[in-house]
């Protein structure tokens, strides 16, 4: 009897990328991360498209009108995905920007959808964030939704605008209302994440590749942290936690006047806009000063919080 031996071909690893990006900045970051992965992987990229679509650049009150649904994690509608919900992947990369200290509505919609829950169940997930400078509150929301869908968050990369907090507010408003990524008035820095930080995102590729090929993700976040995938400012975190509560209260107040696009809530949106800008430019500098004056008294408590927010575990 003759015996035949067949060499088993190694199955190519598969990665599903889910992103939502109006400006394209987040997609560029994710693309660079994937370019840093030198091994052979099959990548399927789904770019979420909301129904109706959000304008870019934002005009009038449309920007502020998105806040209540963001803050309350209220899903909307997105165009059907092209992927088969029964397909299995070795890793899902979820890339998103930050809206009003929360995930954008299309990302919330995906994570709460039947297809989103089916794709995420029992699958390792890596989140990639492109933010102004505050993202921990949104990431906590994302952690919960991933866990509720049965996904396993294994890594997080958060890139942000390194300019001063108040300066970045001015430049981001200029950017989202004009879609121009140049120097406002010729004197402010360019808005968004610095191009050098975007370009160097390929450094995260190798540890992700290693985890995907081995199927071992336990040390992935530690590897990413060594590459400075997450950098936190304690004072910014302190301001953000207070801001999250503010958005929650204002969103409830505005939602009493109807849903997105409701004429009845325009006046409340205008009051929210004035209040937010006052808090940012008048109150936050004082809050930052108070934080640093009291910082020594809460040093160990703050250090513990920073360690938690740098990780992927959910309290």
ChimeraX attribute file (.defattr): number of C-alpha atoms within 10 A of each C-alpha:
attribute: neighborCount
match mode: 1-to-1
recipient: residues
	/A:1	3
	/A:2	3
	/A:3	4
	/A:4	5
	/A:5	5
	/A:6	5
	/A:7	5
	/A:8	6
	/A:9	6
	/A:10	6
	/A:11	7
	/A:12	12
	/A:13	18
	/A:14	19
	/A:15	20
	/A:16	21
	/A:17	22
	/A:18	22
	/A:19	25
	/A:20	22
	/A:21	18
	/A:22	18
	/A:23	16
	/A:24	10
	/A:25	19
	/A:26	22
	/A:27	22
	/A:28	15
	/A:29	24
	/A:30	26
	/A:31	17
	/A:32	18
	/A:33	22
	/A:34	23
	/A:35	16
	/A:36	18
	/A:37	18
	/A:38	11
	/A:39	15
	/A:40	11
	/A:41	17
	/A:42	13
	/A:43	15
	/A:44	14
	/A:45	17
	/A:46	15
	/A:47	16
	/A:48	18
	/A:49	19
	/A:50	18
	/A:51	11
	/A:52	10
	/A:53	12
	/A:54	14
	/A:55	12
	/A:56	14
	/A:57	16
	/A:58	16
	/A:59	12
	/A:60	8
	/A:61	14
	/A:62	16
	/A:63	19
	/A:64	17
	/A:65	22
	/A:66	20
	/A:67	26
	/A:68	23
	/A:69	21
	/A:70	25
	/A:71	26
	/A:72	16
	/A:73	20
	/A:74	14
	/A:75	18
	/A:76	18
	/A:77	16
	/A:78	18
	/A:79	13
	/A:80	10
	/A:81	15
	/A:82	10
	/A:83	13
	/A:84	9
	/A:85	14
	/A:86	9
	/A:87	10
	/A:88	17
	/A:89	19
	/A:90	19
	/A:91	25
	/A:92	25
	/A:93	21
	/A:94	21
	/A:95	24
	/A:96	28
	/A:97	26
	/A:98	20
	/A:99	20
	/A:100	19
	/A:101	25
	/A:102	26
	/A:103	24
	/A:104	24
	/A:105	24
	/A:106	27
	/A:107	27
	/A:108	22
	/A:109	20
	/A:110	21
	/A:111	22
	/A:112	19
	/A:113	17
	/A:114	12
	/A:115	16
	/A:116	20
	/A:117	20
	/A:118	18
	/A:119	23
	/A:120	24
	/A:121	17
	/A:122	17
	/A:123	20
	/A:124	22
	/A:125	24
	/A:126	22
	/A:127	23
	/A:128	24
	/A:129	25
	/A:130	25
	/A:131	21
	/A:132	23
	/A:133	26
	/A:134	26
	/A:135	26
	/A:136	21
	/A:137	20
	/A:138	23
	/A:139	23
	/A:140	18
	/A:141	17
	/A:142	21
	/A:143	20
	/A:144	16
	/A:145	18
	/A:146	22
	/A:147	16
	/A:148	15
	/A:149	21
	/A:150	17
	/A:151	22
	/A:152	22
	/A:153	27
	/A:154	22
	/A:155	26
	/A:156	23
	/A:157	23
	/A:158	23
	/A:159	25
	/A:160	21
	/A:161	19
	/A:162	15
	/A:163	19
	/A:164	9
	/A:165	17
	/A:166	12
	/A:167	13
	/A:168	21
	/A:169	18
	/A:170	14
	/A:171	22
	/A:172	19
	/A:173	14
	/A:174	19
	/A:175	22
	/A:176	19
	/A:177	15
	/A:178	13
	/A:179	15
	/A:180	15
	/A:181	16
	/A:182	15
	/A:183	14
	/A:184	16
	/A:185	7
	/A:186	8
	/A:187	8
	/A:188	14
	/A:189	17
	/A:190	21
	/A:191	25
	/A:192	21
	/A:193	21
	/A:194	15
	/A:195	11
	/A:196	8
	/A:197	14
	/A:198	20
	/A:199	14
	/A:200	13
	/A:201	22
	/A:202	18
	/A:203	19
	/A:204	22
	/A:205	19
	/A:206	19
	/A:207	20
	/A:208	22
	/A:209	20
	/A:210	16
	/A:211	17
	/A:212	21
	/A:213	17
	/A:214	9
	/A:215	13
	/A:216	12
	/A:217	22
	/A:218	11
	/A:219	12
	/A:220	19
	/A:221	23
	/A:222	17
	/A:223	16
	/A:224	20
	/A:225	17
	/A:226	9
	/A:227	14
	/A:228	14
	/A:229	20
	/A:230	18
	/A:231	15
	/A:232	17
	/A:233	10
	/A:234	18
	/A:235	16
	/A:236	17
	/A:237	20
	/A:238	14
	/A:239	18
	/A:240	19
	/A:241	14
	/A:242	12
	/A:243	20
	/A:244	16
	/A:245	12
	/A:246	13
	/A:247	21
	/A:248	15
	/A:249	14
	/A:250	19
	/A:251	22
	/A:252	14
	/A:253	15
	/A:254	22
	/A:255	18
	/A:256	11
	/A:257	15
	/A:258	12
	/A:259	15
	/A:260	16
	/A:261	12
	/A:262	11
	/A:263	10
	/A:264	14
	/A:265	18
	/A:266	19
	/A:267	13
	/A:268	18
	/A:269	23
	/A:270	14
	/A:271	12
	/A:272	19
	/A:273	15
	/A:274	11
	/A:275	12
	/A:276	17
	/A:277	12
	/A:278	12
	/A:279	14
	/A:280	17
	/A:281	14
	/A:282	11
	/A:283	13
	/A:284	19
	/A:285	15
	/A:286	12
	/A:287	17
	/A:288	15
	/A:289	12
	/A:290	12
	/A:291	17
	/A:292	12
	/A:293	10
	/A:294	10
	/A:295	15
	/A:296	10
	/A:297	10
	/A:298	10
	/A:299	11
	/A:300	11
	/A:301	10
	/A:302	17
	/A:303	11
	/A:304	10
	/A:305	12
	/A:306	16
	/A:307	10
	/A:308	13
	/A:309	19
	/A:310	20
	/A:311	16
	/A:312	18
	/A:313	14
	/A:314	12
	/A:315	7
